[in-house]
Amino acid sequence: MSTSQSTVDYILDQTEAAGEISARKMFGEYALYCNGKVVGLVCDDTLFIKITPEGKKYSDTHYSEGHAYKGAKASMMIDADLIENSEWISELVSITEINLPISKKKIR
């Protein structure tokens, strides 16, 4: 099952306070970007945020760990109730973006 565009649009609206937020469709699912960094995935209408120590501390017990797809690294699965809290989810996305390393550009 793939993610609906309405789910992605809702997540983008709820996280807009985190910075420059966008999503890119990939194989029927979506990568979530904040200020140019991939901070998570939206798969099967579920939001998965990359795990950082600071993000775990901020989230406390308000998430469970799961895998966006078979073979993926563990991520923070965010409940729909938490996505409704735009201040909370925007802060988590911002914390995650700040604490992720800058991605290395591939040389071709």
N, C-alpha and C positions, 0 to 999 in steps of 0.2 A: 504494500500500500504506500502511496506517495503522499507527500504533504500538500495540503490545499493552499492556494495563493492567499486565501483569506486569513489563514493562520499566520503566515509569514507577515502579511500586512499588519496584523494585530500586534505581533511581537515587535515589529519595527516601530510602530506607534508607541508602544509601552516603554521602549528602551531609548527613545530619541534624546533624552536628557543626558545620556552617557557620552555623547560626542557625535561624530559623523558615522551614522549607522546605515548599513546597507546589507543586502543579501544577494547571493549569486546562486542561481539554479545549477545543480550538479546531479545528474542521473535521477531526476525526479525528486530530489531532496535539495536542501539549501545549506550553504555556508553563511554564517552570520559574521559580519565584519564590524569592527569599531575602530575608527581612525586608521583604516587600512590593514588592521591585523585581524586574522580569523580568531574569534573568541568563542565560537561554538558552532553547532550544527542544529538544524531543525529537520528531524526525521520522523516519519509517521505521525506528524502533527505534535511532536514532543520536542521541547527545547532542551538541548544538551549544551552545557557550558564547560569549557576546558577547566581542569582542576589546577588551582594554584594554592599554595599554603594560605595566602592572604584571603582568597575567595572562600576557602573552607572555614577560616576563622570568622569571617563576616557572616557566612550562612549558618554557622553553628550546626544545628540539627535539622535545618529546614530544606533538606534535599536528600536524595538517595543517589548512589552511584550506579551507573548503567552504561551500556555500550550503544552508541548511535546505530551501529551496524556490525555485523559479524567481522571480527578482526580489528575493530577500532579500539583505541585506548579508552580506558574508563573515563567517564565524564560525569559532571553533576547533572542529574535529571531534575528539572525544575517543574514542580506541580503547577497546574493551570491557576490555582488560587494565588500562588506567589507571583505569577506573571501579571495578574490583575493589579497588583500593587506596583504601579509604575516607578515610584520612588525607590523601592527596594530593588527591583530588577535592574533599573538603570544603574544603581550604585554597584551591584554585583558585576555587571558588564564593564563598568568603568574600572573597578578594582582589577578585574581579570585582564583587561587591555593594558593597564599600567604595568602589571607584573609579568606579562609575557615578554620573552625576548624578541628583539627585532628580527624578522625573518631574513634569511640570507637570500640574496638574489642569485638565481641560477645563471651560470654563464653558458651561452650557447655558441 
